[in-house]
Amino acid sequence: AHFQAGAHPTLSAPLSDFRESAGRQVSTIRLLIRGAIAIAFFTMVLIVANAVMQSVRERLGEMAVMQALGFQERTILLLVFAEVFVLFGTGATLGLILANVGFAFEIAGSKASSTILPSHTIGWTVFYVTLFALLATLLPGWELSKMRVADALRRL
């Protein structure tokens, strides 16, 4: 009561209340960070998908010639997927190299027992690269699937 009636009142609370409040703040910060990462990945997928769509539109005649020469539609879609996979794979490899340098020199302030990234990080990277490459290939693949060879050859 003495401290509450003074010029600068202080409030006290059990330590468990402080821990609970800190836990809520940490979970909110994690949610914000994960949301920002999700937005960045979604933006990256849209940018690459847009670049691939433009690439497919520019080479639509070439792909029609390939189909006219006997290439299956599946093979052409696989080539488009390989192009997208290389784009994502190159970016992911560069990101992993930079992360490994930061991990080795403890740039983020995290102490580690190893100077290289854990193998599960590389495994998740391969999974996400494949997943996002498939997502970015969906729209160009859809456009290629409805392409008629005769119409595309007339554009040449």
C-alpha positions as CSV (number, residue, x, y, z in Angstrom):
1,A,0.0,0.0,0.0
2,H,2.9,2.4,0.8
3,F,4.3,2.1,-2.8
4,Q,1.0,2.5,-4.5
5,A,0.3,5.8,-2.7
6,G,3.6,7.5,-3.5
7,A,4.4,9.9,-6.3
8,H,5.7,7.1,-8.5
9,P,3.5,4.1,-7.7
10,T,4.9,0.6,-8.4
11,L,2.8,-2.4,-9.1
12,S,3.9,-5.9,-8.3
13,A,2.9,-9.2,-9.8
14,P,3.9,-12.7,-9.4
15,L,6.8,-14.0,-11.6
16,S,4.5,-16.4,-13.3
17,D,2.5,-13.5,-14.8
18,F,5.7,-12.0,-16.2
19,R,6.7,-15.4,-17.8
20,E,3.2,-15.7,-19.3
21,S,3.3,-12.2,-20.7
22,A,6.8,-12.8,-22.2
23,G,5.6,-16.1,-23.7
24,R,2.7,-14.4,-25.4
25,Q,5.1,-11.7,-26.8
26,V,7.5,-14.4,-28.1
27,S,4.6,-16.2,-29.8
28,T,3.4,-13.0,-31.4
29,I,6.9,-12.2,-32.7
30,R,7.2,-15.7,-34.1
31,L,3.9,-15.3,-35.8
32,L,4.9,-12.0,-37.3
33,I,8.3,-13.4,-38.5
34,R,6.6,-16.4,-40.1
35,G,4.0,-14.2,-41.8
36,A,6.8,-12.0,-43.2
37,I,8.6,-15.0,-44.5
38,A,5.5,-16.5,-46.0
39,I,4.8,-13.2,-47.8
40,A,8.4,-13.1,-49.1
41,F,8.1,-16.7,-50.4
42,F,4.7,-16.0,-52.0
43,T,6.1,-12.9,-53.7
44,M,9.1,-14.9,-54.9
45,V,6.8,-17.6,-56.4
46,L,4.8,-14.9,-58.2
47,I,7.8,-13.2,-59.6
48,V,9.3,-16.4,-60.9
49,A,5.9,-17.6,-62.2
50,N,5.5,-14.3,-64.1
51,A,9.0,-14.6,-65.6
52,V,8.3,-18.2,-66.6
53,M,5.0,-17.2,-68.1
54,Q,6.7,-14.5,-70.2
55,S,9.4,-17.0,-71.2
56,V,6.7,-19.5,-72.3
57,R,4.8,-16.9,-74.2
58,E,7.9,-15.8,-76.0
59,R,8.8,-19.4,-76.9
60,L,5.3,-20.7,-77.7
61,G,6.1,-21.1,-81.3
62,E,9.3,-23.0,-80.6
63,M,7.4,-25.3,-78.3
64,A,4.7,-25.8,-81.0
65,V,7.5,-26.8,-83.4
66,M,8.8,-29.2,-80.8
67,Q,5.3,-30.8,-80.5
68,A,5.1,-30.9,-84.3
69,L,8.4,-32.7,-84.5
70,G,7.1,-35.4,-82.1
71,F,7.9,-34.2,-78.6
72,Q,5.2,-35.1,-76.1
73,E,3.5,-32.4,-74.1
74,R,4.8,-34.0,-70.9
75,T,8.4,-33.6,-72.1
76,I,7.9,-29.9,-72.8
77,L,6.3,-29.4,-69.4
78,L,9.2,-31.2,-67.8
79,L,11.6,-28.8,-69.6
80,V,9.6,-25.8,-68.3
81,F,9.7,-27.4,-64.8
82,A,13.5,-27.9,-65.1
83,E,13.9,-24.3,-66.0
84,V,11.9,-23.1,-62.9
85,F,13.7,-25.7,-60.7
86,V,17.1,-24.3,-61.8
87,L,15.9,-20.8,-61.1
88,F,14.7,-21.6,-57.6
89,G,17.7,-24.0,-57.0
90,T,20.2,-21.3,-57.8
91,G,18.6,-18.8,-55.5
92,A,18.3,-21.4,-52.7
93,T,21.9,-22.4,-53.1
94,L,23.1,-18.8,-52.9
95,G,20.9,-18.3,-49.9
96,L,22.3,-21.5,-48.2
97,I,25.8,-20.4,-48.9
98,L,25.2,-17.0,-47.3
99,A,23.4,-18.6,-44.4
100,N,26.3,-21.0,-43.9
101,V,28.7,-18.1,-43.8
102,G,26.5,-16.3,-41.3
103,F,26.1,-19.5,-39.3
104,A,29.9,-20.2,-39.2
105,F,30.8,-16.6,-38.1
106,E,27.8,-16.4,-35.7
107,I,26.6,-13.2,-37.4
108,A,23.1,-13.6,-35.9
109,G,24.6,-14.1,-32.4
110,S,23.6,-17.7,-32.2
111,K,26.2,-20.0,-30.7
112,A,26.5,-23.3,-32.5
113,S,28.4,-26.5,-31.9
114,S,29.0,-26.9,-35.6
115,T,30.3,-24.5,-38.3
116,I,28.0,-25.8,-41.0
117,L,24.3,-25.8,-41.4
118,P,22.4,-28.8,-40.2
119,S,21.5,-31.4,-42.8
120,H,17.8,-31.1,-42.1
121,T,18.0,-27.5,-43.2
122,I,19.3,-28.6,-46.6
123,G,16.6,-31.3,-46.8
124,W,13.9,-28.8,-46.1
125,T,15.4,-26.4,-48.7
126,V,15.2,-29.1,-51.4
127,F,11.6,-29.9,-50.4
128,Y,10.6,-26.2,-50.6
129,V,12.5,-25.6,-53.9
130,T,10.6,-28.5,-55.4
131,L,7.3,-27.4,-54.0
132,F,7.6,-23.8,-55.1
133,A,9.0,-24.9,-58.6
134,L,5.8,-27.0,-59.0
135,L,3.6,-24.1,-57.9
136,A,5.4,-21.7,-60.3
137,T,5.0,-24.2,-63.1
138,L,1.3,-24.6,-62.7
139,L,0.2,-21.5,-64.7
140,P,2.6,-22.0,-67.6
141,G,1.8,-25.7,-67.7
142,W,-1.9,-24.9,-67.9
143,E,-1.3,-22.5,-70.8
144,L,0.8,-25.0,-72.6
145,S,-1.8,-27.7,-72.1
146,K,-4.5,-25.7,-73.9
147,M,-2.1,-24.7,-76.7
148,R,-3.1,-26.0,-80.1
149,V,-0.1,-26.7,-82.3
150,A,-1.7,-25.4,-85.5
151,D,-2.6,-22.0,-83.8
152,A,0.9,-21.6,-82.3
153,L,2.6,-22.4,-85.6
154,R,0.5,-19.7,-87.4
155,R,2.0,-17.1,-85.0
156,L,5.5,-17.9,-86.3
